[in-house]
Structures are given as C-alpha cells and as structure tokens.
C-alpha cells in the first residue's frame, strides 16, 4: 500500500491546489463592482435619457435586485426584484416614466431610461445592485438642459440717434448666454439684458441694442445653451430710410420743451414725495409704537424633529446652518425630506408676535411663517396657496413668495429681518432690522385661522440665527 500512496502524492501535486481554489470560490462568492459615468449625464427637457450603470466583472443581473433611488433608499425611482419591475412605493413623480433596459441584464447592464425629462429630475441618482450575499452601489449626476424658442427680434423705436432693437426668447434652462453679432461675427455690446424665471421654472431673456445708420445695420441675435453647447440665432437688416432725420431748430425746441416740462414735473414730484414721506413716516411710527407695546417678544426656538437631514441645529436651537453631509435621522412624519426647511417649536393662533432672524451675507435662504398643516414630504409649494408667507434670497434674486413671486430690490437685501405676525388681522410684515424700513407686507386676511409657526429654509453656505 505504501507505493500506491507515493504514486498518488507524486502524480497529482496540483489537484490539492485546484481543490483549494474550488473551496474558496464556493465559500467566498465572487464580488462585483457597480460602475457609472464619472461625468454628469446631460438630458434635454421633454425628451428621454438613459442613466448608464453596469457590473464589473460582467455577470448576469437578471436574478439580482436593481434599485435606482435619489436621496432616500425606500423612496425609489425604479425597482427591479424577483425578475420583474416593482412599482409599489415608487416616487409619484416618476410613475409611468421609468424603464429598466432588461435586454442588457444578462451582460450586467442595469441602465435606466427616464421619459419626458422634467426640470425636477436634475440632481444625483444612486444605482444599487444586490444579490443574495453581496451588494454594491454608485452615484451619478443628471444635468437637465432645455433649448428655448428661436429669438424674436423686433424694432421698438428711435433712441440716442439710432434705432432700438430688442431680442426676446423663452423656454431655456439653465440661464442662457445672449450675444449680438455683426455681419462678420464680431460681438456687439448690448444696451441692456434681463433674464428671469417664469412659472415653469424656465428662463426667458430679453436684450436690446442701439443700431445707428451705416453701422451694424445687418446684425443677428444669438442665444446659446452653454450646457448643450447649442444655440439658436435670428438675423435682421435695417434699411437707411428707417433712421431718423433731425433738423437743428427742432432739436433746440425739443431741448427747451424737455427742460421746461422736466422742471415742472420735478417740482410736482418733490411735493408729492414730501407728502407721501410724511404720511408713511407717521404710519410707520404708529405701527412701531403699537408693536412696541408688546410686553413679551416671541422667544422662538427651532424644532429638530422637523429639520431636513442636511440642516445642522445649534445646541440652544436658535441657529441653523447648511451641513456638508446627510445626517442619519429618523424619518418622522413631521420632518422635511426634500426641501431644506425647519419649523419653529412655537405656534400661534391669536395675538401679535414678533421675532428677528439674522441672515448675514448668505445667498440662499428664506424667512417667514407657515401653517401647521404644511406638507413635509416631497416638493412643497412656496407660496400663499401652499401655506407659506415668506421673503427669500436665492442667488441673485430677492423676492416675496407671492404667486407669482414679487421681485424686491437686490440692493435692499438686509442682514437682519424682523418678522411681525398679526394673527387677529391675518397679516405678516417683514422689516429691515437695520434701518427699520419695510420690506414687504402680505395683505390682511391672507393667513387662515389655524396654527402658524416660524419657517426657515436654508441653502448652501447660509447660517440663520433667531433673536431674542
């Protein structure tokens, strides 16, 4: 028997090694990596797009769980499990708009198609894949862009010895770039340019230029989407007869009449301004005396159970800032899960109440009040109809959240805001705490007779603090 044992040992030295590899593979299944694109995926509004994601090494994902989600694992964009799509629990805004491309599952491709791209689809997505013993995920960014209408060029009259030409277009996202060009493609300076968002959250733009005779009579207006690197262009030619012909005696007479009427108008205007200032001063002084009669200002504190996971509250619950990470907090019914908002602990139904919010030099914030019944999950309507009365600064826009929003002078953005809530009259007033100048007042009767709470929204890089 000993020779036999020796023969086996000498003849099969590699069999034990192969057996060891087999045992390792059985007890320790091969892992995989989920890979997505490094650069953002760009999609066009109203069209469809595919979010790419695959397994490495290539293996079949037909019997795995594939979950696409955004900020919350439970609220998914699309879910594939047990060999079929699962729609129970899908986010309402994606219902009927998503499709997992199953033709590539056997090759480890778990691409997701999204139909009818919307502005709200922009942001981060997570591709999550799990088998029986292992899971992996990766994050990717979707960038949304929209091409607006072709530029509409119109001639709007004479100005500064030339003709004022205006270019308008709407339906762009993000904010487009507007260029005037001459026949040789050289850029021309514009008289003014305004770009604003409309109700559908897309941008509309308007730009004007002065065209003089024998100079740039043949020109074009070009509007470019810098994300898609695509543009739309319209051209116009203004013939010589359209330019004004001026006589010197008519110019002199016009100047005299303008100066005369200007002097008369300025005199009348100054008298009106003086009377209006005195009336406003008396009214403002009366209001401050009435508010000053309040013996106790509202000592507002922030409710941590309502704070969005991105917001960080101070220990005394008097200040809140934008955090760098997503905190793992209980998903309570009262917590905001999409908008970076927080409510005050205090609520008011009767009487008059006042508190102050320091916004500093932050560029992304909103300050005001909201009804207790305000929705906390998903997107909220920041307007009177949605149960919010507030003013906000969001980048280069300062406005009151009416419907539609009321623009306020950006040069008047305060660093401290006083909020005056009159529950009996159903009215909210915002005052610049620095010079006590009124910012905006929502009309009496606009607030319903239910419990009203302080409301703050904090964006990137902002810190808000409550006083007293």
Secondary structure per residue as TSV (DSSP state, phi and psi in degrees):
chain	resnum	aa	ss	phi	psi
A	1	X	-	360.0	-26.6
A	2	X	H	-64.7	-43.0
A	3	X	H	-58.0	-38.9
A	4	X	H	-60.2	-44.7
A	5	X	H	-60.8	-39.6
A	6	X	H	-66.7	-39.7
A	7	X	H	-61.5	-45.8
A	8	X	H	-61.9	-40.9
A	9	X	H	-68.7	-35.6
A	10	X	H	-83.1	-33.9
A	11	X	H	-80.6	-28.3
A	12	X	T	-124.5	59.8
A	13	X	T	-72.3	-23.8
A	14	X	T	-90.8	-14.6
A	15	X	H	-63.3	-40.5
A	16	X	H	-64.9	-35.4
A	17	X	H	-66.3	-43.9
A	18	X	H	-62.1	-40.7
A	19	X	H	-62.6	-38.6
A	20	X	H	-63.7	-41.7
A	21	X	H	-62.3	-42.2
A	22	X	H	-61.7	-43.9
A	23	X	H	-62.6	-42.8
A	24	X	H	-62.4	-42.0
A	25	X	H	-66.7	-33.7
A	26	X	H	-71.0	-44.8
A	27	X	H	-84.3	-22.1
A	28	X	S	-126.8	88.5
A	29	X	-	-58.2	150.6
A	30	X	-	-65.1	133.6
A	31	X	-	-88.9	165.9
A	32	X	-	-135.1	165.1
A	33	X	E	-120.1	139.7
A	34	X	E	-96.9	125.0
A	35	X	E	-122.4	132.2
A	36	X	E	-127.3	177.1
A	37	X	-	-71.5	142.9
A	38	X	S	-74.3	-38.8
A	39	X	S	-87.3	154.0
A	40	X	-	-61.0	145.9
A	41	X	E	-87.9	126.9
A	42	X	E	-99.9	130.4
A	43	X	E	-126.1	151.8
A	44	X	E	-102.7	135.6
A	45	X	T	-55.3	135.5
A	46	X	T	83.6	-12.9
A	47	X	S	-103.3	-174.3
A	48	X	-	-108.3	159.6
A	49	X	E	-146.6	162.5
A	50	X	E	-120.8	127.0
A	51	X	E	-92.4	110.8
A	52	X	-	-79.7	143.2
A	53	X	E	-163.6	136.4
A	54	X	E	-148.7	165.9
A	55	X	E	-95.7	145.3
A	56	X	E	-134.4	125.8
A	57	X	S	-68.5	163.7
A	58	X	-	-62.3	126.8
A	59	X	-	-154.8	162.1
A	60	X	-	-71.8	134.3
A	61	X	-	-110.6	14.8
A	62	X	T	-63.5	-32.0
A	63	X	T	-105.7	13.6
A	64	X	S	-98.3	170.0
A	65	X	E	-93.9	128.1
A	66	X	E	-119.4	119.4
A	67	X	E	-127.3	124.5
A	68	X	E	-105.7	125.6
A	69	X	E	-145.0	173.7
A	70	X	S	-109.2	-99.4
A	71	X	S	-87.5	-25.4
A	72	X	-	-122.0	135.2
A	73	X	S	-64.4	-39.0
A	74	X	S	-72.3	-42.3
A	75	X	S	-83.8	97.8
A	76	X	E	-99.6	155.6
A	77	X	E	-80.3	-42.5
A	78	X	E	-155.3	143.8
A	79	X	E	-135.6	127.3
A	80	X	E	-119.3	122.5
A	81	X	E	-154.8	147.7
A	82	X	T	56.3	35.1
A	83	X	T	79.4	10.3
A	84	X	E	-154.1	164.2
A	85	X	E	-74.1	141.8
A	86	X	E	-117.2	121.4
A	87	X	-	-108.6	-7.2
A	88	X	T	-72.4	114.5
A	89	X	T	100.6	0.0
A	90	X	B	-65.9	144.0
A	91	X	-	-58.1	131.4
A	92	X	G	-56.4	-36.0
A	93	X	G	-70.8	-10.8
A	94	X	G	-107.7	0.0
A	95	X	T	-64.2	130.3
A	96	X	T	75.9	7.9
A	97	X	S	-122.7	1.5
A	98	X	E	-121.1	152.5
A	99	X	E	-153.1	124.7
A	100	X	E	-83.4	125.7
A	101	X	-	-78.5	93.1
A	102	X	G	-74.6	-14.9
A	103	X	G	-62.9	-24.1
A	104	X	G	-101.8	5.2
A	105	X	G	-60.4	-40.6
A	106	X	G	-63.6	-24.6
A	107	X	G	-96.1	8.3
A	108	X	T	84.9	11.2
A	109	X	B	-91.4	125.2
A	110	X	-	-122.9	46.5
A	111	X	-	-66.5	146.7
A	112	X	E	-118.1	128.7
A	113	X	E	-100.4	132.4
A	114	X	E	-117.5	126.8
A	115	X	-	-95.0	156.8
A	116	X	S	48.7	64.3
A	117	X	-	-57.0	135.4
A	118	X	-	-114.9	166.3
A	119	X	G	-62.0	-37.0
A	120	X	G	-72.4	-10.9
A	121	X	G	-73.9	-14.5
A	122	X	-	-66.2	141.5
A	123	X	E	136.4	-160.6
A	124	X	E	-92.3	142.5
A	125	X	E	-127.2	149.9
A	126	X	E	-118.7	128.1
A	127	X	E	-101.0	114.6
A	128	X	E	-118.3	128.2
A	129	X	E	-129.9	135.1
A	130	X	E	-141.7	136.0
A	131	X	-	-107.6	-160.1
A	132	X	S	-66.2	-31.3
A	133	X	S	-123.8	-3.1
A	134	X	-	-153.5	148.3
A	135	X	E	-141.3	158.6
A	136	X	E	-154.2	158.3
A	137	X	E	-148.7	164.8
A	138	X	E	-149.6	154.5
A	139	X	E	-112.8	146.1
A	140	X	E	-143.6	162.6
A	141	X	E	-115.0	136.8
A	142	X	E	-107.4	124.7
A	143	X	E	-109.5	128.9
A	144	X	E	-104.0	138.3
A	145	X	E	-140.3	152.7
A	146	X	B	-139.5	136.2
A	147	X	-	-92.2	126.6
A	148	X	-	-84.9	-165.3
A	149	X	-	-75.1	160.9
A	150	X	-	-63.7	141.6
A	151	X	-	-57.8	134.6
A	152	X	E	-104.3	115.6
A	153	X	E	-102.4	131.6
A	154	X	E	-135.3	146.5
A	155	X	E	-93.8	122.8
A	156	X	E	-116.4	13.6
A	157	X	E	123.7	177.7
A	158	X	E	-88.6	143.7
A	159	X	E	-159.7	133.5
A	160	X	T	52.7	42.0
A	161	X	T	76.1	8.2
A	162	X	E	-137.8	-156.6
A	163	X	E	-120.5	129.0
A	164	X	E	-84.3	122.0
A	165	X	E	-114.7	132.2
A	166	X	E	-118.5	137.9
A	167	X	E	-116.4	127.7
A	168	X	E	-129.6	147.2
A	169	X	E	-160.3	155.5
A	170	X	E	-142.4	163.8
A	171	X	E	90.8	24.6
A	172	X	E	-100.0	147.9
A	173	X	B	-157.5	132.3
A	174	X	S	-73.5	-162.5
A	175	X	-	-56.2	124.5
A	176	X	-	-83.8	170.2
A	177	X	E	-105.6	130.3
A	178	X	E	-111.8	129.6
A	179	X	E	-133.1	135.1
A	180	X	E	-98.5	135.3
A	181	X	E	-132.7	148.5
A	182	X	E	-89.1	-171.7
A	183	X	T	-63.0	-27.2
A	184	X	T	-93.5	5.2
A	185	X	S	87.3	3.7
A	186	X	-	-75.6	144.1
A	187	X	E	-76.1	140.2
A	188	X	E	-114.5	141.6
A	189	X	-	-71.3	140.2
A	190	X	-	-92.7	155.9
A	191	X	S	-72.5	-44.1
A	192	X	E	-159.7	163.9
A	193	X	E	-149.5	128.8
A	194	X	E	-127.8	137.7
A	195	X	E	-133.4	131.0
A	196	X	E	-144.4	159.9
A	197	X	E	-94.1	142.4
A	198	X	-	-105.7	-171.8
A	199	X	T	-58.4	-33.4
A	200	X	T	-83.9	10.2
A	201	X	S	69.9	13.8
A	202	X	-	-99.4	164.3
A	203	X	E	-96.6	139.7
A	204	X	E	-120.3	145.2
A	205	X	E	-132.2	151.9
A	206	X	E	-143.2	132.3
A	207	X	E	-140.7	143.4
A	208	X	E	-127.2	155.8
A	209	X	E	-146.8	149.3
A	210	X	E	-98.8	122.7
A	211	X	E	-106.1	125.4
A	212	X	B	-105.1	159.4
A	213	X	T	-63.8	140.3
A	214	X	T	63.4	17.8
A	215	X	B	-144.1	112.3
A	216	X	S	58.4	37.2
A	217	X	-	-69.2	-22.9
A	218	X	E	-108.1	107.6
A	219	X	E	-143.3	167.7
A	220	X	E	-138.2	154.2
A	221	X	E	-111.5	123.2
A	222	X	E	-118.7	127.1
A	223	X	E	-117.2	126.0
A	224	X	E	-119.8	136.4
A	225	X	E	-91.8	111.7
A	226	X	T	-72.4	-20.4
A	227	X	T	-77.9	-47.6
A	228	X	T	-83.0	-14.1
A	229	X	T	57.0	40.9
A	230	X	E	-126.1	154.3
A	231	X	E	-143.3	162.2
A	232	X	E	-127.9	141.0
A	233	X	E	-138.4	141.8
A	234	X	E	-133.3	149.2
A	235	X	E	-124.4	159.4
A	236	X	E	-149.2	149.3
A	237	X	E	-127.7	130.7
A	238	X	-	-110.4	118.5
A	239	X	-	-76.6	160.8
A	240	X	G	-58.1	-40.6
A	241	X	G	-60.0	-18.9
A	242	X	G	-78.4	-14.0
A	243	X	S	-83.2	145.8
A	244	X	-	-69.6	144.9
A	245	X	-	-112.9	121.9
A	246	X	-	-119.4	132.1
A	247	X	-	-92.4	147.6
A	248	X	H	-66.4	-38.4
A	249	X	H	-69.7	-31.2
A	250	X	H	-70.1	-33.8
A	251	X	H	-64.9	-45.0
A	252	X	H	-62.3	-44.8
A	253	X	H	-62.7	-40.2
A	254	X	H	-64.3	-40.5
A	255	X	H	-63.5	-43.3
A	256	X	H	-62.5	-45.3
A	257	X	H	-65.1	-39.3
A	258	X	H	-63.4	-44.6
A	259	X	H	-63.3	-43.9
A	260	X	H	-62.5	-52.3
A	261	X	H	-66.6	-32.0
A	262	X	H	-65.1	-39.9
A	263	X	H	-65.2	-44.0
A	264	X	H	-63.2	-45.6
A	265	X	H	-63.4	-39.6
A	266	X	H	-64.3	-39.0
A	267	X	H	-63.2	-47.3
A	268	X	H	-62.6	-41.3
A	269	X	H	-63.2	-42.0
A	270	X	H	-64.0	-39.4
A	271	X	H	-64.1	-41.0
A	272	X	H	-66.3	-42.6
A	273	X	H	-62.1	-41.8
A	274	X	H	-62.4	-45.4
A	275	X	H	-64.7	-40.9
A	276	X	H	-65.6	-40.0
A	277	X	H	-62.7	-42.4
A	278	X	H	-64.6	-40.5
A	279	X	H	-65.8	-44.5
A	280	X	H	-65.7	-37.4
A	281	X	H	-62.6	-42.9
A	282	X	H	-66.3	-43.7
A	283	X	H	-64.0	-43.2
A	284	X	H	-65.2	-41.4
A	285	X	H	-63.5	-40.3
A	286	X	H	-63.6	-43.0
A	287	X	H	-63.6	-42.7
A	288	X	H	-65.3	-37.0
A	289	X	H	-64.6	-38.7
A	290	X	H	-67.2	-44.9
A	291	X	H	-68.1	-33.3
A	292	X	H	-67.1	-18.7
A	293	X	T	-73.6	-8.3
A	294	X	-	-66.8	126.6
A	295	X	S	-77.0	-32.4
A	296	X	S	-129.1	117.1
A	297	X	-	-73.0	153.7
A	298	X	-	-70.1	119.4
A	299	X	-	-88.1	86.1
A	300	X	-	-83.6	134.5
A	301	X	-	-125.0	159.2
A	302	X	B	-93.0	143.4
A	303	X	-	-93.1	108.8
A	304	X	T	-65.7	-22.1
A	305	X	T	-71.7	-15.1
A	306	X	T	-101.1	-10.7
A	307	X	S	-70.3	134.5
A	308	X	-	-59.8	144.5
A	309	X	T	-58.6	-17.2
A	310	X	T	-83.4	-11.6
A	311	X	E	-95.8	141.5
A	312	X	E	-116.0	121.4
A	313	X	E	-96.0	147.2
A	314	X	-	-75.5	166.5
A	315	X	T	-62.7	-36.4
A	316	X	T	-83.6	2.0
A	317	X	S	58.6	30.6
A	318	X	S	-106.7	-9.9
A	319	X	E	-138.5	157.4
A	320	X	E	-146.0	141.4
A	321	X	E	-136.3	163.2
A	322	X	E	-75.7	126.8
A	323	X	-	-94.0	161.3
A	324	X	S	-85.4	-20.9
A	325	X	S	-126.4	161.7
A	326	X	-	-87.2	115.1
A	327	X	-	-78.0	143.2
A	328	X	-	-86.1	99.2
A	329	X	-	-121.9	152.2
A	330	X	-	-59.2	134.9
A	331	X	-	-82.2	73.5
A	332	X	-	-76.5	155.4
A	333	X	T	-59.5	-31.6
A	334	X	T	-84.8	-3.8
A	335	X	S	-87.2	135.6
A	336	X	-	-71.2	130.0
A	337	X	S	-112.6	-8.2
A	338	X	S	-123.8	-49.5
A	339	X	S	-88.3	137.5
A	340	X	-	-76.0	73.0
A	341	X	E	-121.5	163.2
A	342	X	E	-151.8	147.0
A	343	X	E	-107.7	158.6
A	344	X	E	-79.2	152.2
A	345	X	E	-67.6	-32.3
A	346	X	E	-80.6	147.6
A	347	X	E	-133.9	149.6
A	348	X	E	-132.4	139.3
A	349	X	S	-125.3	-22.9
A	350	X	S	-136.0	158.5
A	351	X	S	83.8	-173.0
A	352	X	E	-118.4	137.6
A	353	X	E	-141.3	148.1
A	354	X	E	-143.3	140.3
A	355	X	E	-151.2	169.2
A	356	X	E	-125.8	142.5
A	357	X	E	-124.4	124.7
A	358	X	E	-91.4	117.1
A	359	X	-	-102.3	-13.9
A	360	X	T	61.5	-140.8
A	361	X	T	-105.6	21.8
A	362	X	-	-62.5	148.9
A	363	X	S	-105.1	-7.0
A	364	X	E	-136.0	100.2
A	365	X	E	-163.3	162.3
A	366	X	E	-145.6	140.7
A	367	X	E	-132.6	133.4
A	368	X	E	172.7	-148.9
A	369	X	E	-131.3	162.2
A	370	X	E	-147.5	157.8
A	371	X	E	-75.5	153.5
A	372	X	T	-63.8	-27.0
A	373	X	T	-84.0	6.9
A	374	X	-	-57.3	132.8
A	375	X	-	-65.1	143.8
A	376	X	-	-111.6	-15.2
A	377	X	S	-106.5	136.6
A	378	X	S	74.3	-166.8
A	379	X	-	-69.4	143.0
A	380	X	-	-117.7	154.5
A	381	X	-	-90.9	109.3
A	382	X	-	-85.8	77.8
A	383	X	S	-161.0	176.5
A	384	X	T	-59.9	-40.8
A	385	X	T	-63.9	-31.0
A	386	X	T	-83.6	-4.6
A	387	X	T	92.8	27.5
A	388	X	E	-131.6	134.2
A	389	X	E	-124.6	108.4
A	390	X	E	-158.5	165.9
A	391	X	E	-118.7	152.9
A	392	X	E	-145.6	152.5
A	393	X	E	-117.9	123.7
A	394	X	E	-131.6	91.0
A	395	X	T	73.9	-120.7
A	396	X	T	-95.2	18.5
A	397	X	E	-122.5	132.0
A	398	X	E	-122.7	120.9
A	399	X	E	-155.1	159.9
A	400	X	E	-94.0	138.6
A	401	X	-	-84.8	63.2
A	402	X	-	-86.6	-171.9
A	403	X	S	-130.7	100.7
A	404	X	S	-77.3	173.1
A	405	X	-	-62.9	144.7
A	406	X	E	-99.0	115.2
A	407	X	E	-65.3	141.4
A	408	X	-	-121.3	152.8
A	409	X	-	-61.8	123.9
A	410	X	G	-65.1	-26.6
A	411	X	G	-70.0	-13.6
A	412	X	G	-104.6	17.9
A	413	X	-	-65.9	120.8
A	414	X	-	-84.0	165.9
A	415	X	S	-98.3	-18.6
A	416	X	E	-136.5	134.2
A	417	X	E	-122.8	130.6
A	418	X	E	-96.8	130.5
A	419	X	E	-106.7	120.6
A	420	X	E	-110.7	116.3
A	421	X	E	-112.1	118.2
A	422	X	E	-111.7	95.5
A	423	X	T	-66.1	-33.4
A	424	X	T	-66.9	-37.0
A	425	X	T	-94.0	-8.9
A	426	X	T	66.0	47.4
A	427	X	E	-136.6	145.2
A	428	X	E	-127.0	132.9
A	429	X	E	-127.5	139.5
A	430	X	E	-116.1	130.4
A	431	X	E	-124.4	140.9
A	432	X	E	-73.3	112.9
A	433	X	T	-68.1	-16.4
A	434	X	T	-73.0	-50.2
A	435	X	T	-119.6	8.3
A	436	X	-	59.6	28.2
A	437	X	-	-86.0	137.9
A	438	X	E	-66.6	138.9
A	439	X	E	-97.8	-54.1
A	440	X	E	-165.6	146.7
A	441	X	E	-128.9	124.0
A	442	X	E	-77.5	136.2
A	443	X	-	-63.4	153.7
A	444	X	T	-57.9	144.3
A	445	X	T	84.5	0.9
A	446	X	-	-81.0	-17.8
A	447	X	S	-97.7	130.3
A	448	X	-	-72.6	165.6
A	449	X	S	-83.5	52.0
A	450	X	S	-124.1	176.3
A	451	X	-	-66.2	130.0
A	452	X	E	-113.2	136.0
A	453	X	E	-125.8	149.0
A	454	X	E	-59.6	143.5
A	455	X	E	-136.6	132.4
A	456	X	E	-129.7	143.6
A	457	X	E	-124.2	129.7
A	458	X	E	-122.2	121.4
A	459	X	-	-101.2	-172.0
A	460	X	T	-58.2	130.7
A	461	X	T	76.1	9.7
A	462	X	-	-105.4	149.9
A	463	X	E	-135.0	123.5
A	464	X	E	-117.2	139.7
A	465	X	E	-134.6	140.6
A	466	X	E	-95.0	143.1
A	467	X	E	-132.4	153.2
A	468	X	-	-71.2	360.0
